[in-house]
Amino acid sequence: MPRVTVRLPPEQLAQLEALKKCLNRDNKRLKATTSDLVRAAIEAYIRQWQFLAWRQGGSYKLNPKRRKEG
């Protein structure tokens, strides 16, 4: 997965850190990182997008195959 650097506003960063703290406190064996939480949020957004496209009769693929010309 490619690396992306994102700067969050201080209030969103504080909420993300609080969520990470709660997750790690409630699940002793889980060592969630900020990047894990962001990755999970992006993946959930993509899956929601795929589902909505499917419900509307379209097809959405992250890596569509190229059509062969000929």
C-alpha positions as CSV (number, residue, x, y, z in Angstrom):
1,M,0.0,0.0,0.0
2,P,1.5,3.4,-0.9
3,R,2.4,5.8,1.8
4,V,0.4,9.0,2.1
5,T,1.1,11.8,4.6
6,V,-2.0,13.7,5.9
7,R,-2.1,16.5,8.3
8,L,-5.2,16.5,10.4
9,P,-6.6,19.6,12.2
10,P,-5.8,19.5,16.0
11,E,-9.4,18.7,17.0
12,Q,-9.6,15.7,14.7
13,L,-6.2,14.5,15.7
14,A,-7.3,14.7,19.4
15,Q,-10.4,12.6,18.6
16,L,-8.4,10.1,16.7
17,E,-5.9,9.8,19.6
18,A,-8.8,9.4,22.1
19,L,-10.3,6.6,20.0
20,K,-6.9,4.9,19.8
21,K,-6.5,5.1,23.5
22,C,-10.0,3.6,24.1
23,L,-9.4,0.8,21.7
24,N,-6.1,-0.1,23.2
25,R,-7.5,0.1,26.7
26,D,-10.6,-2.1,25.9
27,N,-8.6,-4.7,23.9
28,K,-5.4,-5.4,25.8
29,R,-3.9,-7.6,23.0
30,L,-4.7,-5.0,20.3
31,K,-2.0,-2.5,19.5
32,A,-3.9,-0.1,17.2
33,T,-1.9,2.7,15.6
34,T,-3.2,5.9,14.1
35,S,-2.4,4.6,10.6
36,D,-4.4,1.5,11.3
37,L,-7.4,3.6,12.2
38,V,-7.1,5.8,9.2
39,R,-6.6,2.8,6.9
40,A,-9.7,1.1,8.3
41,A,-11.8,4.3,7.8
42,I,-10.6,4.5,4.2
43,E,-11.3,0.9,3.5
44,A,-14.8,1.2,5.0
45,Y,-15.5,4.3,2.8
46,I,-14.4,2.3,-0.3
47,R,-16.6,-0.7,0.6
48,Q,-19.6,1.7,1.1
49,W,-18.9,3.2,-2.3
50,Q,-18.7,-0.3,-3.9
51,F,-22.0,-1.3,-2.3
52,L,-23.8,1.9,-3.4
53,A,-22.5,1.5,-6.9
54,W,-23.7,-2.1,-6.9
55,R,-27.1,-1.1,-5.6
56,Q,-27.5,1.4,-8.4
57,G,-26.8,-1.2,-11.0
58,G,-23.2,-0.2,-11.8
59,S,-20.0,-1.9,-11.1
60,Y,-17.1,-0.4,-9.3
61,K,-13.7,-2.0,-9.2
62,L,-10.6,-0.7,-7.6
63,N,-8.3,-2.1,-10.2
64,P,-10.4,-2.5,-13.4
65,K,-8.9,-4.7,-16.1
66,R,-8.0,-3.1,-19.3
67,R,-10.0,-3.9,-22.4
68,K,-8.1,-5.5,-25.2
69,E,-8.5,-3.5,-28.4
70,G,-8.8,-5.6,-31.5
